[in-house]
């Protein structure tokens, strides 16, 4: 089961881990005491399978913007220059998802296709945010079991109890406080936005255009809120609810509804008579959901040994595998095979790679820190217990995990989130799948409402996470490409059917 570099937590979790087979250009990361350079020293970092002519550089940014000439961090930056200089109109920034996604990996994966769409209009640029990939990283020194994806994601016990989740979450928060240091405390959306503006200056651009995906849409929205005069053409792809009281906590909670919205797509696929042997799970789509829930409950009571020693297939590992698979139809076959193997008395299921190893220390730290530094979470435990019980009843596919306690509950300090408003130029185009498991449509409508006349929304009748150059919808791809290359935007919100255009 593979996941592209921007499919992070959506909150999934570290996208660079979930895309483990992707060859991402790396740059040595180091903290320096030098004054930030006004330019970037580019060098070739072209990789097989990536765009021709890809270059990399390092950008120095302040650890603390209140002390701009103090300690500096290094950001890994990459670009693919316009292949038609006469047509070039500026820079298009790819804002990675996550938190924890690699912009360098995103550019390597999407650069060739995007260059073909842009017809030379832009230099394509991206970066690894502080804490990620080739940029300066931090380390919480977490135990291996605390870096297990089903440990970091607070899946309740089989009976709905959260006692173990509380203990683990407190332990993670204390380890990050003890070992993460000032670099970890600096990882936040607010600082990523400041870093983007420092990158804009280093590139010599008065304004940037951007394509932000998933968590990157929130980063993009905050940048457009803080620096409206520095934004040009802005694409927000797969947005979450920007509620400043909740931000990431709200996005995680919304994943319960997102799974319910998306699961019927998998059920229809898994009941299709044309499926290959070992992939068809039931004769009728309506039978797939109870089959899945029954199997997860059985694995809660009696886990099954997988092909990876030390990582049995539990009910929660199966539920987490489902969450990952719902991001993209291409993951459906492996999920079906996992379910079939788990149903066999002598079966040995093969786990997705992300569920068969702990996350690397830096990836775990980057994801946790950004989520927890962005906003305060409630600290009282009883409300979490009640919320989990209610969520389990309403959304059994996610079993209460989205409403549960997290390390952020025990975090010592956090930023005050930015309120997204309609103030600013009308230069934003939103694109959104109707059945998104990570950033569900209901949340995207909240972003659309917050932006007011600044934005137009293109709704795509499709399931999965990620729209532009992702789900094969010609209508939405054409609309985004036209906007970025010509500035022409729909006069009002439009709907793209799955495969055809149906726009007003």
Secondary structure, DSSP 8 states (H G I E B T S, - for coil): ----TT-STTT-S-HHHHTTTS---------B-S---SS---EE---TTS-TT-EEEEEEEESSGGGTTS-EEEEEEEEE--S-GGG--EEEEEE--TTT-BHHHHHHHHHHHHHHHHTTSEEEEEEB-TTSTTS--------GGGGSHHHHTT---TTS--HHHHHHHHHHHHHHHHHSHHHHHT-SHHHHHHHHHHHHHHHT-SSEEEEEETHHHHHHHHHHHH-GGGEEEEEEES-----TTTTHHHHHHHHHHHHHHHHHHHHHHHT-TTS-TTT---SSTHHHHHHHHHHHHHHHHS-B--SSTT--B-HHHHHHHHHHHTT-GGGHHHHHHHHHHHHSTT------GGGSS---HHHHHHHHHHHHHHS-----SHHHHHHHHHHHHH-TTTTTGGGS--GGGG-S---------S-S-S-EEEEEEEE-SSS-HHHHHHHHHHHGGGEEEEEEEEESS--TTTS--HHHHHHHHHHHHH----SS-EEE-SSSEE--
